[in-house]
């Protein structure tokens, strides 16, 4: 092979490697996005549960018994 053919062959090999790397990174980003969505849903559910529990723990002033000195 002459120098030009070697250069083209080297560039083709590099391009194939880069294509593979981009595909791997794309898959990793997709998986991370799915995981982030799952975690966001979990956080929303936990926030809703926490709010519901907090609301059930708060008593209305009229439901409180009077202080002992009354």
CHARMM internal coordinates of N, CA and C (Angstrom, degrees):
IC EDIT
DIST 1 N 1 CA 1.4529
DIST 1 CA 1 C 1.5278
ANGL 1 N 1 CA 1 C 108.76
DIST 1 C 2 N 1.2871
ANGL 1 CA 1 C 2 N 112.24
DIHE 1 N 1 CA 1 C 2 N 146.45
DIST 2 N 2 CA 1.4647
ANGL 1 C 2 N 2 CA 115.44
DIHE 1 CA 1 C 2 N 2 CA 175.44
DIST 2 CA 2 C 1.5292
ANGL 2 N 2 CA 2 C 108.96
DIHE 1 C 2 N 2 CA 2 C -87.98
DIST 2 C 3 N 1.3021
ANGL 2 CA 2 C 3 N 115.81
DIHE 2 N 2 CA 2 C 3 N 176.47
DIST 3 N 3 CA 1.4628
ANGL 2 C 3 N 3 CA 121.57
DIHE 2 CA 2 C 3 N 3 CA -174.55
DIST 3 CA 3 C 1.5210
ANGL 3 N 3 CA 3 C 111.93
DIHE 2 C 3 N 3 CA 3 C -61.79
DIST 3 C 4 N 1.3174
ANGL 3 CA 3 C 4 N 118.14
DIHE 3 N 3 CA 3 C 4 N -40.19
DIST 4 N 4 CA 1.4707
ANGL 3 C 4 N 4 CA 121.59
DIHE 3 CA 3 C 4 N 4 CA -179.70
DIST 4 CA 4 C 1.5246
ANGL 4 N 4 CA 4 C 110.62
DIHE 3 C 4 N 4 CA 4 C -64.08
DIST 4 C 5 N 1.3187
ANGL 4 CA 4 C 5 N 117.43
DIHE 4 N 4 CA 4 C 5 N -43.69
DIST 5 N 5 CA 1.4644
ANGL 4 C 5 N 5 CA 120.41
DIHE 4 CA 4 C 5 N 5 CA 179.31
DIST 5 CA 5 C 1.5267
ANGL 5 N 5 CA 5 C 110.92
DIHE 4 C 5 N 5 CA 5 C -64.65
DIST 5 C 6 N 1.3204
ANGL 5 CA 5 C 6 N 117.44
DIHE 5 N 5 CA 5 C 6 N -38.14
DIST 6 N 6 CA 1.4620
ANGL 5 C 6 N 6 CA 120.77
DIHE 5 CA 5 C 6 N 6 CA 177.72
DIST 6 CA 6 C 1.5336
ANGL 6 N 6 CA 6 C 110.74
DIHE 5 C 6 N 6 CA 6 C -65.10
DIST 6 C 7 N 1.3275
ANGL 6 CA 6 C 7 N 115.43
DIHE 6 N 6 CA 6 C 7 N -40.71
DIST 7 N 7 CA 1.4620
ANGL 6 C 7 N 7 CA 119.85
DIHE 6 CA 6 C 7 N 7 CA 179.12
DIST 7 CA 7 C 1.5235
ANGL 7 N 7 CA 7 C 110.40
DIHE 6 C 7 N 7 CA 7 C -64.15
DIST 7 C 8 N 1.3213
ANGL 7 CA 7 C 8 N 116.49
DIHE 7 N 7 CA 7 C 8 N -44.40
DIST 8 N 8 CA 1.4698
ANGL 7 C 8 N 8 CA 120.82
DIHE 7 CA 7 C 8 N 8 CA 179.33
DIST 8 CA 8 C 1.5261
ANGL 8 N 8 CA 8 C 109.90
DIHE 7 C 8 N 8 CA 8 C -64.02
DIST 8 C 9 N 1.3161
ANGL 8 CA 8 C 9 N 116.78
DIHE 8 N 8 CA 8 C 9 N -42.73
DIST 9 N 9 CA 1.4608
ANGL 8 C 9 N 9 CA 120.73
DIHE 8 CA 8 C 9 N 9 CA 179.01
DIST 9 CA 9 C 1.5269
ANGL 9 N 9 CA 9 C 110.77
DIHE 8 C 9 N 9 CA 9 C -62.52
DIST 9 C 10 N 1.3272
ANGL 9 CA 9 C 10 N 116.85
DIHE 9 N 9 CA 9 C 10 N -42.83
DIST 10 N 10 CA 1.4622
ANGL 9 C 10 N 10 CA 121.36
DIHE 9 CA 9 C 10 N 10 CA 177.92
DIST 10 CA 10 C 1.5242
ANGL 10 N 10 CA 10 C 110.93
DIHE 9 C 10 N 10 CA 10 C -62.85
DIST 10 C 11 N 1.3175
ANGL 10 CA 10 C 11 N 116.68
DIHE 10 N 10 CA 10 C 11 N -42.76
DIST 11 N 11 CA 1.4681
ANGL 10 C 11 N 11 CA 120.60
DIHE 10 CA 10 C 11 N 11 CA 178.81
DIST 11 CA 11 C 1.5207
ANGL 11 N 11 CA 11 C 111.27
DIHE 10 C 11 N 11 CA 11 C -65.20
DIST 11 C 12 N 1.3054
ANGL 11 CA 11 C 12 N 117.46
DIHE 11 N 11 CA 11 C 12 N -37.65
DIST 12 N 12 CA 1.4698
ANGL 11 C 12 N 12 CA 120.56
DIHE 11 CA 11 C 12 N 12 CA 178.09
DIST 12 CA 12 C 1.5272
ANGL 12 N 12 CA 12 C 110.62
DIHE 11 C 12 N 12 CA 12 C -65.34
DIST 12 C 13 N 1.3286
ANGL 12 CA 12 C 13 N 116.44
DIHE 12 N 12 CA 12 C 13 N -40.07
DIST 13 N 13 CA 1.4639
ANGL 12 C 13 N 13 CA 120.07
DIHE 12 CA 12 C 13 N 13 CA 178.52
DIST 13 CA 13 C 1.5217
ANGL 13 N 13 CA 13 C 110.29
DIHE 12 C 13 N 13 CA 13 C -65.36
DIST 13 C 14 N 1.3174
ANGL 13 CA 13 C 14 N 116.19
DIHE 13 N 13 CA 13 C 14 N -42.74
DIST 14 N 14 CA 1.4703
ANGL 13 C 14 N 14 CA 120.00
DIHE 13 CA 13 C 14 N 14 CA 178.29
DIST 14 CA 14 C 1.5167
ANGL 14 N 14 CA 14 C 111.35
DIHE 13 C 14 N 14 CA 14 C -63.51
DIST 14 C 15 N 1.3256
ANGL 14 CA 14 C 15 N 116.45
DIHE 14 N 14 CA 14 C 15 N -41.23
DIST 15 N 15 CA 1.4579
ANGL 14 C 15 N 15 CA 120.52
DIHE 14 CA 14 C 15 N 15 CA 178.84
DIST 15 CA 15 C 1.5220
ANGL 15 N 15 CA 15 C 111.05
DIHE 14 C 15 N 15 CA 15 C -63.08
DIST 15 C 16 N 1.3238
ANGL 15 CA 15 C 16 N 116.90
DIHE 15 N 15 CA 15 C 16 N -41.65
DIST 16 N 16 CA 1.4665
ANGL 15 C 16 N 16 CA 120.33
DIHE 15 CA 15 C 16 N 16 CA 178.31
DIST 16 CA 16 C 1.5290
ANGL 16 N 16 CA 16 C 110.29
DIHE 15 C 16 N 16 CA 16 C -62.53
DIST 16 C 17 N 1.3320
ANGL 16 CA 16 C 17 N 116.06
DIHE 16 N 16 CA 16 C 17 N -42.68
DIST 17 N 17 CA 1.4639
ANGL 16 C 17 N 17 CA 120.19
DIHE 16 CA 16 C 17 N 17 CA 178.02
DIST 17 CA 17 C 1.5221
ANGL 17 N 17 CA 17 C 110.65
DIHE 16 C 17 N 17 CA 17 C -62.52
DIST 17 C 18 N 1.3241
ANGL 17 CA 17 C 18 N 117.05
DIHE 17 N 17 CA 17 C 18 N -44.92
DIST 18 N 18 CA 1.4663
ANGL 17 C 18 N 18 CA 120.95
DIHE 17 CA 17 C 18 N 18 CA -179.91
DIST 18 CA 18 C 1.5245
ANGL 18 N 18 CA 18 C 111.54
DIHE 17 C 18 N 18 CA 18 C -65.29
DIST 18 C 19 N 1.3235
ANGL 18 CA 18 C 19 N 117.15
DIHE 18 N 18 CA 18 C 19 N -38.85
DIST 19 N 19 CA 1.4685
ANGL 18 C 19 N 19 CA 120.45
DIHE 18 CA 18 C 19 N 19 CA 176.44
DIST 19 CA 19 C 1.5286
ANGL 19 N 19 CA 19 C 110.24
DIHE 18 C 19 N 19 CA 19 C -59.48
DIST 19 C 20 N 1.3353
ANGL 19 CA 19 C 20 N 116.05
DIHE 19 N 19 CA 19 C 20 N -44.44
DIST 20 N 20 CA 1.4590
ANGL 19 C 20 N 20 CA 120.44
DIHE 19 CA 19 C 20 N 20 CA 179.34
DIST 20 CA 20 C 1.5255
ANGL 20 N 20 CA 20 C 110.56
DIHE 19 C 20 N 20 CA 20 C -63.82
DIST 20 C 21 N 1.3255
ANGL 20 CA 20 C 21 N 116.52
DIHE 20 N 20 CA 20 C 21 N -42.51
DIST 21 N 21 CA 1.4650
ANGL 20 C 21 N 21 CA 120.93
DIHE 20 CA 20 C 21 N 21 CA 179.49
DIST 21 CA 21 C 1.5260
ANGL 21 N 21 CA 21 C 111.01
DIHE 20 C 21 N 21 CA 21 C -62.84
DIST 21 C 22 N 1.3150
ANGL 21 CA 21 C 22 N 116.89
DIHE 21 N 21 CA 21 C 22 N -43.26
DIST 22 N 22 CA 1.4728
ANGL 21 C 22 N 22 CA 120.68
DIHE 21 CA 21 C 22 N 22 CA 178.97
DIST 22 CA 22 C 1.5244
ANGL 22 N 22 CA 22 C 109.83
DIHE 21 C 22 N 22 CA 22 C -62.69
DIST 22 C 23 N 1.3186
ANGL 22 CA 22 C 23 N 117.81
DIHE 22 N 22 CA 22 C 23 N -40.53
DIST 23 N 23 CA 1.4633
ANGL 22 C 23 N 23 CA 121.19
DIHE 22 CA 22 C 23 N 23 CA 179.18
DIST 23 CA 23 C 1.5301
ANGL 23 N 23 CA 23 C 110.57
DIHE 22 C 23 N 23 CA 23 C -63.94
DIST 23 C 24 N 1.3169
ANGL 23 CA 23 C 24 N 117.18
DIHE 23 N 23 CA 23 C 24 N -43.67
DIST 24 N 24 CA 1.4663
ANGL 23 C 24 N 24 CA 120.91
DIHE 23 CA 23 C 24 N 24 CA 178.43
DIST 24 CA 24 C 1.5289
ANGL 24 N 24 CA 24 C 111.09
DIHE 23 C 24 N 24 CA 24 C -62.77
DIST 24 C 25 N 1.3184
ANGL 24 CA 24 C 25 N 116.52
DIHE 24 N 24 CA 24 C 25 N -43.68
DIST 25 N 25 CA 1.4683
ANGL 24 C 25 N 25 CA 120.44
DIHE 24 CA 24 C 25 N 25 CA 179.10
DIST 25 CA 25 C 1.5290
ANGL 25 N 25 CA 25 C 111.16
DIHE 24 C 25 N 25 CA 25 C -65.23
DIST 25 C 26 N 1.3079
ANGL 25 CA 25 C 26 N 115.90
DIHE 25 N 25 CA 25 C 26 N -38.55
DIST 26 N 26 CA 1.4650
ANGL 25 C 26 N 26 CA 120.02
DIHE 25 CA 25 C 26 N 26 CA 178.93
DIST 26 CA 26 C 1.5249
ANGL 26 N 26 CA 26 C 110.18
DIHE 25 C 26 N 26 CA 26 C -62.67
DIST 26 C 27 N 1.3360
ANGL 26 CA 26 C 27 N 117.10
DIHE 26 N 26 CA 26 C 27 N -43.56
DIST 27 N 27 CA 1.4642
ANGL 26 C 27 N 27 CA 120.53
DIHE 26 CA 26 C 27 N 27 CA 177.93
DIST 27 CA 27 C 1.5227
ANGL 27 N 27 CA 27 C 110.72
DIHE 26 C 27 N 27 CA 27 C -63.33
DIST 27 C 28 N 1.3292
ANGL 27 CA 27 C 28 N 116.94
DIHE 27 N 27 CA 27 C 28 N -41.18
DIST 28 N 28 CA 1.4619
ANGL 27 C 28 N 28 CA 120.40
DIHE 27 CA 27 C 28 N 28 CA -179.85
DIST 28 CA 28 C 1.5258
ANGL 28 N 28 CA 28 C 110.87
DIHE 27 C 28 N 28 CA 28 C -63.81
DIST 28 C 29 N 1.3153
ANGL 28 CA 28 C 29 N 117.04
DIHE 28 N 28 CA 28 C 29 N -42.50
DIST 29 N 29 CA 1.4740
ANGL 28 C 29 N 29 CA 121.01
DIHE 28 CA 28 C 29 N 29 CA 178.75
DIST 29 CA 29 C 1.5196
ANGL 29 N 29 CA 29 C 110.48
DIHE 28 C 29 N 29 CA 29 C -63.58
DIST 29 C 30 N 1.3279
ANGL 29 CA 29 C 30 N 116.77
DIHE 29 N 29 CA 29 C 30 N -42.19
DIST 30 N 30 CA 1.4654
ANGL 29 C 30 N 30 CA 120.80
DIHE 29 CA 29 C 30 N 30 CA 178.55
DIST 30 CA 30 C 1.5255
ANGL 30 N 30 CA 30 C 110.48
DIHE 29 C 30 N 30 CA 30 C -60.31
DIST 30 C 31 N 1.3378
ANGL 30 CA 30 C 31 N 116.57
DIHE 30 N 30 CA 30 C 31 N -46.21
DIST 31 N 31 CA 1.4656
ANGL 30 C 31 N 31 CA 120.30
DIHE 30 CA 30 C 31 N 31 CA -179.68
DIST 31 CA 31 C 1.5263
ANGL 31 N 31 CA 31 C 110.90
DIHE 30 C 31 N 31 CA 31 C -64.23
DIST 31 C 32 N 1.3216
ANGL 31 CA 31 C 32 N 117.17
DIHE 31 N 31 CA 31 C 32 N -39.54
DIST 32 N 32 CA 1.4611
ANGL 31 C 32 N 32 CA 119.85
DIHE 31 CA 31 C 32 N 32 CA 178.75
DIST 32 CA 32 C 1.5239
ANGL 32 N 32 CA 32 C 111.17
DIHE 31 C 32 N 32 CA 32 C -66.65
DIST 32 C 33 N 1.3088
ANGL 32 CA 32 C 33 N 117.23
DIHE 32 N 32 CA 32 C 33 N -37.72
DIST 33 N 33 CA 1.4683
ANGL 32 C 33 N 33 CA 120.39
DIHE 32 CA 32 C 33 N 33 CA 178.24
DIST 33 CA 33 C 1.5266
ANGL 33 N 33 CA 33 C 110.14
DIHE 32 C 33 N 33 CA 33 C -63.94
DIST 33 C 34 N 1.3288
ANGL 33 CA 33 C 34 N 116.60
DIHE 33 N 33 CA 33 C 34 N -41.66
DIST 34 N 34 CA 1.4686
ANGL 33 C 34 N 34 CA 119.83
DIHE 33 CA 33 C 34 N 34 CA 178.03
DIST 34 CA 34 C 1.5273
ANGL 34 N 34 CA 34 C 110.40
DIHE 33 C 34 N 34 CA 34 C -63.46
DIST 34 C 35 N 1.3236
ANGL 34 CA 34 C 35 N 116.57
DIHE 34 N 34 CA 34 C 35 N -42.11
DIST 35 N 35 CA 1.4660
ANGL 34 C 35 N 35 CA 120.48
DIHE 34 CA 34 C 35 N 35 CA 179.05
DIST 35 CA 35 C 1.5269
ANGL 35 N 35 CA 35 C 110.92
DIHE 34 C 35 N 35 CA 35 C -64.04
DIST 35 C 36 N 1.3227
ANGL 35 CA 35 C 36 N 117.25
DIHE 35 N 35 CA 35 C 36 N -41.43
DIST 36 N 36 CA 1.4666
ANGL 35 C 36 N 36 CA 120.36
DIHE 35 CA 35 C 36 N 36 CA 177.44
DIST 36 CA 36 C 1.5285
ANGL 36 N 36 CA 36 C 111.27
DIHE 35 C 36 N 36 CA 36 C -62.46
DIST 36 C 37 N 1.3152
ANGL 36 CA 36 C 37 N 117.08
DIHE 36 N 36 CA 36 C 37 N -40.73
DIST 37 N 37 CA 1.4659
ANGL 36 C 37 N 37 CA 120.39
DIHE 36 CA 36 C 37 N 37 CA 177.57
DIST 37 CA 37 C 1.5207
ANGL 37 N 37 CA 37 C 110.73
DIHE 36 C 37 N 37 CA 37 C -62.74
DIST 37 C 38 N 1.3399
ANGL 37 CA 37 C 38 N 116.50
DIHE 37 N 37 CA 37 C 38 N -41.93
DIST 38 N 38 CA 1.4593
ANGL 37 C 38 N 38 CA 120.77
DIHE 37 CA 37 C 38 N 38 CA 179.30
DIST 38 CA 38 C 1.5261
ANGL 38 N 38 CA 38 C 110.08
DIHE 37 C 38 N 38 CA 38 C -63.50
DIST 38 C 39 N 1.3223
ANGL 38 CA 38 C 39 N 116.48
DIHE 38 N 38 CA 38 C 39 N -43.61
DIST 39 N 39 CA 1.4601
ANGL 38 C 39 N 39 CA 120.14
DIHE 38 CA 38 C 39 N 39 CA 179.61
DIST 39 CA 39 C 1.5237
ANGL 39 N 39 CA 39 C 111.27
DIHE 38 C 39 N 39 CA 39 C -66.32
DIST 39 C 40 N 1.3125
ANGL 39 CA 39 C 40 N 117.66
DIHE 39 N 39 CA 39 C 40 N -37.34
DIST 40 N 40 CA 1.4654
ANGL 39 C 40 N 40 CA 120.81
DIHE 39 CA 39 C 40 N 40 CA 178.09
DIST 40 CA 40 C 1.5255
ANGL 40 N 40 CA 40 C 110.19
DIHE 39 C 40 N 40 CA 40 C -63.91
DIST 40 C 41 N 1.3336
ANGL 40 CA 40 C 41 N 117.48
DIHE 40 N 40 CA 40 C 41 N -40.97
DIST 41 N 41 CA 1.4740
ANGL 40 C 41 N 41 CA 120.42
DIHE 40 CA 40 C 41 N 41 CA 177.55
DIST 41 CA 41 C 1.5316
ANGL 41 N 41 CA 41 C 110.34
DIHE 40 C 41 N 41 CA 41 C -63.70
DIST 41 C 42 N 1.3317
ANGL 41 CA 41 C 42 N 116.42
DIHE 41 N 41 CA 41 C 42 N -41.65
DIST 42 N 42 CA 1.4630
ANGL 41 C 42 N 42 CA 120.41
DIHE 41 CA 41 C 42 N 42 CA 178.86
DIST 42 CA 42 C 1.5224
ANGL 42 N 42 CA 42 C 110.84
DIHE 41 C 42 N 42 CA 42 C -62.50
DIST 42 C 43 N 1.3124
ANGL 42 CA 42 C 43 N 116.57
DIHE 42 N 42 CA 42 C 43 N -43.52
DIST 43 N 43 CA 1.4703
ANGL 42 C 43 N 43 CA 120.49
DIHE 42 CA 42 C 43 N 43 CA 178.94
DIST 43 CA 43 C 1.5188
ANGL 43 N 43 CA 43 C 110.58
DIHE 42 C 43 N 43 CA 43 C -62.53
DIST 43 C 44 N 1.3404
ANGL 43 CA 43 C 44 N 117.84
DIHE 43 N 43 CA 43 C 44 N -42.61
DIST 44 N 44 CA 1.4720
ANGL 43 C 44 N 44 CA 120.11
DIHE 43 CA 43 C 44 N 44 CA 178.62
DIST 44 CA 44 C 1.5245
ANGL 44 N 44 CA 44 C 110.89
DIHE 43 C 44 N 44 CA 44 C -61.82
DIST 44 C 45 N 1.3451
ANGL 44 CA 44 C 45 N 117.11
DIHE 44 N 44 CA 44 C 45 N -42.19
DIST 45 N 45 CA 1.4696
ANGL 44 C 45 N 45 CA 119.56
DIHE 44 CA 44 C 45 N 45 CA 178.50
DIST 45 CA 45 C 1.5281
ANGL 45 N 45 CA 45 C 110.85
DIHE 44 C 45 N 45 CA 45 C -63.61
DIST 45 C 46 N 1.3236
ANGL 45 CA 45 C 46 N 116.75
DIHE 45 N 45 CA 45 C 46 N -42.45
DIST 46 N 46 CA 1.4628
ANGL 45 C 46 N 46 CA 119.90
DIHE 45 CA 45 C 46 N 46 CA 179.26
DIST 46 CA 46 C 1.5261
ANGL 46 N 46 CA 46 C 111.56
DIHE 45 C 46 N 46 CA 46 C -65.72
DIST 46 C 47 N 1.3315
ANGL 46 CA 46 C 47 N 116.70
DIHE 46 N 46 CA 46 C 47 N -38.89
DIST 47 N 47 CA 1.4678
ANGL 46 C 47 N 47 CA 119.52
DIHE 46 CA 46 C 47 N 47 CA 176.28
DIST 47 CA 47 C 1.5142
ANGL 47 N 47 CA 47 C 110.88
DIHE 46 C 47 N 47 CA 47 C -61.69
DIST 47 C 48 N 1.3362
ANGL 47 CA 47 C 48 N 116.88
DIHE 47 N 47 CA 47 C 48 N -43.40
DIST 48 N 48 CA 1.4648
ANGL 47 C 48 N 48 CA 120.55
DIHE 47 CA 47 C 48 N 48 CA 179.28
DIST 48 CA 48 C 1.5260
ANGL 48 N 48 CA 48 C 110.85
DIHE 47 C 48 N 48 CA 48 C -62.20
DIST 48 C 49 N 1.3378
ANGL 48 CA 48 C 49 N 116.55
DIHE 48 N 48 CA 48 C 49 N -42.84
DIST 49 N 49 CA 1.4661
ANGL 48 C 49 N 49 CA 119.70
DIHE 48 CA 48 C 49 N 49 CA 178.86
DIST 49 CA 49 C 1.5211
ANGL 49 N 49 CA 49 C 110.74
DIHE 48 C 49 N 49 CA 49 C -63.79
DIST 49 C 50 N 1.3185
ANGL 49 CA 49 C 50 N 116.18
DIHE 49 N 49 CA 49 C 50 N -43.21
DIST 50 N 50 CA 1.4620
ANGL 49 C 50 N 50 CA 120.55
DIHE 49 CA 49 C 50 N 50 CA -179.58
DIST 50 CA 50 C 1.5285
ANGL 50 N 50 CA 50 C 111.09
DIHE 49 C 50 N 50 CA 50 C -63.16
DIST 50 C 51 N 1.3279
ANGL 50 CA 50 C 51 N 116.72
DIHE 50 N 50 CA 50 C 51 N -42.64
DIST 51 N 51 CA 1.4677
ANGL 50 C 51 N 51 CA 119.89
DIHE 50 CA 50 C 51 N 51 CA 178.17
DIST 51 CA 51 C 1.5198
ANGL 51 N 51 CA 51 C 110.76
DIHE 50 C 51 N 51 CA 51 C -63.19
DIST 51 C 52 N 1.3307
ANGL 51 CA 51 C 52 N 116.85
DIHE 51 N 51 CA 51 C 52 N -42.23
DIST 52 N 52 CA 1.4577
ANGL 51 C 52 N 52 CA 120.45
DIHE 51 CA 51 C 52 N 52 CA -179.91
DIST 52 CA 52 C 1.5232
ANGL 52 N 52 CA 52 C 110.60
DIHE 51 C 52 N 52 CA 52 C -64.21
DIST 52 C 53 N 1.3154
ANGL 52 CA 52 C 53 N 116.97
DIHE 52 N 52 CA 52 C 53 N -41.40
DIST 53 N 53 CA 1.4650
ANGL 52 C 53 N 53 CA 119.46
DIHE 52 CA 52 C 53 N 53 CA 178.61
DIST 53 CA 53 C 1.5212
ANGL 53 N 53 CA 53 C 111.03
DIHE 52 C 53 N 53 CA 53 C -67.15
DIST 53 C 54 N 1.3128
ANGL 53 CA 53 C 54 N 117.15
DIHE 53 N 53 CA 53 C 54 N -41.16
DIST 54 N 54 CA 1.4645
ANGL 53 C 54 N 54 CA 120.57
DIHE 53 CA 53 C 54 N 54 CA -179.98
DIST 54 CA 54 C 1.5240
ANGL 54 N 54 CA 54 C 110.23
DIHE 53 C 54 N 54 CA 54 C -63.46
DIST 54 C 55 N 1.3225
ANGL 54 CA 54 C 55 N 116.68
DIHE 54 N 54 CA 54 C 55 N -40.78
DIST 55 N 55 CA 1.4624
ANGL 54 C 55 N 55 CA 120.09
DIHE 54 CA 54 C 55 N 55 CA -179.90
DIST 55 CA 55 C 1.5255
ANGL 55 N 55 CA 55 C 110.56
DIHE 54 C 55 N 55 CA 55 C -66.48
DIST 55 C 56 N 1.3142
ANGL 55 CA 55 C 56 N 117.36
DIHE 55 N 55 CA 55 C 56 N -36.29
DIST 56 N 56 CA 1.4606
ANGL 55 C 56 N 56 CA 119.25
DIHE 55 CA 55 C 56 N 56 CA -178.84
DIST 56 CA 56 C 1.5285
ANGL 56 N 56 CA 56 C 111.44
DIHE 55 C 56 N 56 CA 56 C -74.90
DIST 56 C 57 N 1.3220
ANGL 56 CA 56 C 57 N 117.94
DIHE 56 N 56 CA 56 C 57 N -19.61
DIST 57 N 57 CA 1.4598
ANGL 56 C 57 N 57 CA 121.11
DIHE 56 CA 56 C 57 N 57 CA -179.67
DIST 57 CA 57 C 1.5214
ANGL 57 N 57 CA 57 C 112.22
DIHE 56 C 57 N 57 CA 57 C -86.82
DIST 57 C 58 N 1.3105
ANGL 57 CA 57 C 58 N 117.28
DIHE 57 N 57 CA 57 C 58 N -18.57
DIST 58 N 58 CA 1.4616
ANGL 57 C 58 N 58 CA 120.97
DIHE 57 CA 57 C 58 N 58 CA -178.43
DIST 58 CA 58 C 1.5286
ANGL 58 N 58 CA 58 C 108.56
DIHE 57 C 58 N 58 CA 58 C -85.14
DIST 58 C 59 N 1.3126
ANGL 58 CA 58 C 59 N 114.97
DIHE 58 N 58 CA 58 C 59 N 123.19
DIST 59 N 59 CA 1.4698
ANGL 58 C 59 N 59 CA 119.51
DIHE 58 CA 58 C 59 N 59 CA 178.98
DIST 59 CA 59 C 1.5152
ANGL 59 N 59 CA 59 C 109.88
DIHE 58 C 59 N 59 CA 59 C -95.83
DIST 59 C 60 N 1.3062
ANGL 59 CA 59 C 60 N 115.00
DIHE 59 N 59 CA 59 C 60 N 151.97
DIST 60 N 60 CA 1.4545
ANGL 59 C 60 N 60 CA 120.52
DIHE 59 CA 59 C 60 N 60 CA 174.39
DIST 60 CA 60 C 1.5285
ANGL 60 N 60 CA 60 C 107.64
DIHE 59 C 60 N 60 CA 60 C -76.74
DIST 60 C 61 N 1.3210
ANGL 60 CA 60 C 61 N 116.82
DIHE 60 N 60 CA 60 C 61 N 146.86
DIST 61 N 61 CA 1.4870
ANGL 60 C 61 N 61 CA 118.68
DIHE 60 CA 60 C 61 N 61 CA -179.52
DIST 61 CA 61 C 1.5265
ANGL 61 N 61 CA 61 C 112.78
DIHE 60 C 61 N 61 CA 61 C -56.29
DIST 61 C 62 N 1.3206
ANGL 61 CA 61 C 62 N 118.15
DIHE 61 N 61 CA 61 C 62 N -35.62
DIST 62 N 62 CA 1.4714
ANGL 61 C 62 N 62 CA 119.69
DIHE 61 CA 61 C 62 N 62 CA -179.01
DIST 62 CA 62 C 1.5267
ANGL 62 N 62 CA 62 C 112.35
DIHE 61 C 62 N 62 CA 62 C -71.45
DIST 62 C 63 N 1.3309
ANGL 62 CA 62 C 63 N 117.53
DIHE 62 N 62 CA 62 C 63 N -17.65
DIST 63 N 63 CA 1.4623
ANGL 62 C 63 N 63 CA 120.63
DIHE 62 CA 62 C 63 N 63 CA 177.75
DIST 63 CA 63 C 1.5301
ANGL 63 N 63 CA 63 C 112.28
DIHE 62 C 63 N 63 CA 63 C -85.57
DIST 63 C 64 N 1.3249
ANGL 63 CA 63 C 64 N 117.02
DIHE 63 N 63 CA 63 C 64 N -12.34
DIST 64 N 64 CA 1.4676
ANGL 63 C 64 N 64 CA 121.42
DIHE 63 CA 63 C 64 N 64 CA -179.06
DIST 64 CA 64 C 1.5316
ANGL 64 N 64 CA 64 C 109.02
DIHE 63 C 64 N 64 CA 64 C -78.18
DIST 64 C 65 N 1.3190
ANGL 64 CA 64 C 65 N 117.17
DIHE 64 N 64 CA 64 C 65 N 139.87
DIST 65 N 65 CA 1.4701
ANGL 64 C 65 N 65 CA 118.56
DIHE 64 CA 64 C 65 N 65 CA 174.82
DIST 65 CA 65 C 1.5309
ANGL 65 N 65 CA 65 C 109.94
DIHE 64 C 65 N 65 CA 65 C -71.04
DIST 65 C 66 N 1.3247
ANGL 65 CA 65 C 66 N 117.84
DIHE 65 N 65 CA 65 C 66 N 152.55
DIST 66 N 66 CA 1.4697
ANGL 65 C 66 N 66 CA 119.22
DIHE 65 CA 65 C 66 N 66 CA -179.54
DIST 66 CA 66 C 1.5391
ANGL 66 N 66 CA 66 C 109.92
DIHE 65 C 66 N 66 CA 66 C -67.30
DIST 66 C 67 N 1.2954
ANGL 66 CA 66 C 67 N 115.36
DIHE 66 N 66 CA 66 C 67 N 154.53
DIST 67 N 67 CA 1.4846
ANGL 66 C 67 N 67 CA 118.39
DIHE 66 CA 66 C 67 N 67 CA 178.24
DIST 67 CA 67 C 1.5389
ANGL 67 N 67 CA 67 C 110.01
DIHE 66 C 67 N 67 CA 67 C -61.20
DIST 67 C 68 N 1.3036
ANGL 67 CA 67 C 68 N 117.12
DIHE 67 N 67 CA 67 C 68 N 155.55
DIST 68 N 68 CA 1.4742
ANGL 67 C 68 N 68 CA 119.55
DIHE 67 CA 67 C 68 N 68 CA -175.01
DIST 68 CA 68 C 1.5316
ANGL 68 N 68 CA 68 C 114.84
DIHE 67 C 68 N 68 CA 68 C -63.83
DIST 68 C 69 N 1.2905
ANGL 68 CA 68 C 69 N 118.91
DIHE 68 N 68 CA 68 C 69 N -22.00
DIST 69 N 69 CA 1.4697
ANGL 68 C 69 N 69 CA 120.25
DIHE 68 CA 68 C 69 N 69 CA -177.75
DIST 69 CA 69 C 1.5261
ANGL 69 N 69 CA 69 C 113.44
DIHE 68 C 69 N 69 CA 69 C -81.50
DIST 69 C 70 N 1.3020
ANGL 69 CA 69 C 70 N 118.62
DIHE 69 N 69 CA 69 C 70 N 1.77
DIST 70 N 70 CA 1.4769
ANGL 69 C 70 N 70 CA 120.08
DIHE 69 CA 69 C 70 N 70 CA 178.28
DIST 70 CA 70 C 1.4927
ANGL 70 N 70 CA 70 C 110.98
DIHE 69 C 70 N 70 CA 70 C -95.61
END
COOR INIT
IC SEED 1 N 1 CA 1 C
IC BUILD
